Amino acid sequence: MSRPANPILRGFYPDPSICRVDGTYYLVNSTFEYLPGIPIHASTDLVDWRLVGHAIHEEGQFDFGDVPDSRGIFAPTIRHHDGLFYIACTQMDGGEVSGNFYLTAPAPEGPWSRPVLLPEARGIDPSLFFHEGRAWWTGCREVLEPEFDGETEVWLRELDLERGELVGPETVIWTRTQYRAVWAEGPHLYHRDGWFYLVTAEGGTSFEHSVMVARSREVAGPYLPCPRNPVLTHRHLGHGAEVQNVGHGDLVEDENGQWWMTVLASRPIDGHHILGRETHLARVDWEDDWPVVNPGLGLLDAPSAAPGRWSSTGAPEAADFLSVRGFATFAEPAEAGLRLRSTGAGLQSGAPTAALLRRLTSTESTVTVTLDQLADDAVAGLVLRQNGAANVRLEVAASVGGLVATFADSSVDLPAGPVTLSARITTGGISWSAGGADLGTTPLSSLSTETAGGFVGTTWGPYVSSGSALFTAWSQEDRS
């Protein structure tokens, strides 16, 4: 097997979880307020990954209408047991279906079930563990009477799969490795050579993120920490490190007995995180019955350059895109493209909006959309979105005899269409153009997590804020 090049999934793919079934690896990620939710990628070699479906794929599974930015779907775990795939997850601030749940499907492509809610499962980041015919549910939560902000614990309870209920006693199996460490999160359990292993994160999901390991002879503990903890982190490398925020690990064994760990990590640009948390992979060996990540290095491999191009013309599937707080019912195939109709909500409204978005995968990239037709009363354009408040957009409206494109204080008159809208992204900023006319530049930092807050990464694509518009082409060209 060739060594995978990091990141294995570029752009906004946080909180990875992985399993292997019949020689194929399956990987899932958080999607927060975006739909379709929980992408499922497959690979036979850990190098080349293809999207095979989404676990949240239809109306009725959840209601995202009132989900705030960076809430919604948190930290899924994927596992396989007795012919079924399981995904355990948390829905934050989603109305009646908020809380912990699991979904099932006979195949990763779906269809996936309606959520089985577990109202007694307090907290976030749940995981399923199957052992000797029994199912165990583990998750993390804040301590009821904490000594400090962010003090958390990892707890365990048996899950009755037939009844869809937690049963039996509940056990707290972990708190923290280091004194006053915050946010023990993303816990996963494994069994190897007579030991039960707990892999969990610690330090929060930003710069202090880390991977901790503990083990026990019994599934309910007591768990003793690895003397080499943290087994993986980049926080000690300083703010100049080219890969940061490393944590949230999950283990998988390949067909040759080699183990691997998926983790999230970020690639900063001048101290700013634009792309979000991406999925990385590291080799794991075992020494003295403890995991050693990337032996001899103890860090993630350096990120590799990955120039590439994605493009589509005509009427691509709406499922090729993300939408905010709702499925893309506002997009319909028409006239060799996709017609977008306004939902009545603007990009900053906190409601479902008519924007078809893709993950930005490089900070050296050019993204374009082609606007072919615009209704007389419509306003449409190209947007780069970090969240509802932090987004930058080039707007186009109808004018006498044609169109007018506006960005910030600049505008240009254009013929009626088609017109290409473009954003050239470099570490120095984002340069906007319409129909080949330059309209100005904005700093890249305006789309950073440091500016916007939250847990997601930058997305881009066409939008309509009023009326309707026909788009016929999309492209993203990554230069590195």
Number of C-alpha atoms within 10 A of each C-alpha: 9 7 12 17 19 21 26 19 24 21 25 26 27 30 27 28 30 25 20 19 15 7 11 14 19 25 26 28 28 25 26 27 29 25 24 25 24 26 21 22 21 22 17 17 15 20 15 13 17 12 15 15 22 22 25 23 20 16 11 10 15 20 17 28 15 17 25 18 20 19 21 26 28 26 26 31 30 25 21 21 14 8 10 13 20 24 25 24 27 29 25 22 16 20 14 8 20 19 22 25 21 22 20 22 18 15 15 24 15 17 16 22 16 17 19 16 18 17 13 11 22 15 21 24 26 30 26 26 21 18 11 5 7 11 16 20 21 27 28 26 21 19 16 9 7 10 9 11 12 17 19 24 21 28 22 25 19 20 21 15 11 6 9 13 16 20 13 10 8 14 15 16 19 22 22 21 21 12 6 15 18 24 24 32 30 29 28 26 22 18 17 8 7 10 16 18 26 24 22 27 29 26 23 18 23 16 19 18 26 26 24 26 26 23 22 18 15 13 20 16 18 15 18 16 19 17 11 12 15 20 20 25 24 23 18 10 12 10 14 11 15 16 20 26 25 28 33 33 30 27 21 19 15 18 12 7 9 12 18 22 21 22 29 28 30 27 24 20 18 13 14 18 22 30 27 28 29 27 27 27 27 23 21 20 15 12 9 6 14 19 22 19 20 19 14 7 9 16 17 22 18 12 14 12 13 15 12 13 13 10 13 14 15 15 18 17 12 19 15 11 20 24 25 26 23 24 24 21 12 21 22 16 17 14 14 15 21 24 23 28 24 23 18 14 15 18 22 12 11 18 20 25 25 29 30 26 23 20 22 26 25 25 25 18 21 21 24 23 26 24 25 20 20 25 15 15 11 18 20 30 26 29 26 23 24 28 26 16 13 18 18 20 21 24 22 26 19 21 15 10 10 14 20 18 25 21 20 13 7 11 19 16 19 19 14 17 14 16 20 21 25 27 27 18 23 17 14 15 17 23 18 25 22 28 17 11 16 16 19 16 17 16 14 21 20 18 25 24 21 13 14 18 14 16 21 30 26 26 26 26 25 28 27 31 22 20 17 24 26 26 30 24 21 21 17 25 18 20 16 13
